[in-house]
Amino acid sequence: MPVRVVDAPALAALLFGEPDGDGIAKWFEGARLIAPTLIGLELANACLKKIRRQPDRRAPLLAAFDLFGRMEIEQADIDPAQALRLVEVTGPTAYDAAYLWLAN
């Protein structure tokens, strides 16, 4: 079974019915999914932004967000010091480095 590191934009596309969602669902099939523990907060923030842009869609957006809690995604703690070292070399944000660290 392949292991896939799941990032928040990909998961948001799937949960919130964005155009890339179907392709992402296929990429997830048959894989063990893993993400840093911060993914829940990143998804909550994405949901909040969508609610603020489209307040009339609040209920379906919250329902889609609730699906995250039922997904089988292993959430891993990240070593912040190692993520910082990775950021220094690669240049992304510390948040992005958390995903890169998991992928290594």
Secondary structure as UniProt FT lines:
FT   STRAND          3..5
FT   HELIX           8..15
FT   TURN            16..17
FT   TURN            19..20
FT   HELIX           21..28
FT   TURN            29..30
FT   STRAND          32..36
FT   TURN            37..38
FT   HELIX           39..53
FT   HELIX           55..57
FT   HELIX           58..67
FT   HELIX           68..70
FT   STRAND          73..76
FT   HELIX           80..90
FT   HELIX           94..103
//
